[in-house]
């Protein structure tokens, strides 16, 4: 299993779980490809924007691509605001 990081988000890539649907290649073609066994391979971790990699992960039917961790959302600064 390998991991890639894009835009503060870490994704896991599990080739053993890959069923070869190709949805990752459709959504993020500069990041993912398929080998001769139709298993996912990472071409370039920085190939596509984080939104495209996220779409690839969300569309993966086998769960071979998964969200591993996300950077915490920034909290708004509320100090000094009137109530």
N, C-alpha and C positions, 0 to 999 in steps of 0.2 A: 504494500500500500504506500502511495506517495502523497505528498501534500503540496498544494500551491497556494500562494497568498496573492490576493488582488484587492486593492483598495481597503486594507484593514480587515479583510475577511479571509479566513483560511478554509480551503476546500480539500477534502480527501478524495483520492482516486484509487479505486479498488479494481484492478484488472480482472481478478478472479470472479468477481460478481458481475462483470460486464456481459450482457447478452447480445451486444452488437446491433442495437437499434439504430445507432447513428444520430440520435437527437442531439448529442453533444457537438458533433461536427456541424450540424445544421445551425445551431445557435452560436457557436464560438469556433469558427473554422480556422482561425489563426492560432488558437490555443490547443485544440484537440484534433486528432485524426484517428483512423483505425488501421491496424496492421493486417497482415494476411489472414489472421484468424478472426478478423472483425472485432478485435478487442481494442478498447480505448488506449491511446497513447497521447502523452502531453508533448506537443510540438514546441511551444514557446509559452512559458508561464505568463509573460507580459503581452501576449499576442492580441488579446481582445480586452475591451473595457470590462470592469467588474460586473456591470449590468448584464453583459452577454454571457459571462461565465456563470453568473447566478441563474440566468434563464436556462443554460445548459444543465445545471445541477437540478433545478426544479422540474425539468422535463425528463430526466433520466428514469426510465421505467423500472430498472433493476436495482436502483440504489447504489450503483457503482460509483456515482459522484454524490458526495454528501457535504453539507456544511459542517465544518469542524468547530469553528469559533468565529465570532464577530467582535469587532472592536465595540466597546460600550458606546452608546449614544451620548452625545454631548448634552449636558444638562444646562438649561437656560440659567443665566445669572439673574437671580431675583433679589439680590441685596440692594437695599436702598429704594425699592419700589414702594409706592404708597399702597396701602390696603384698603 
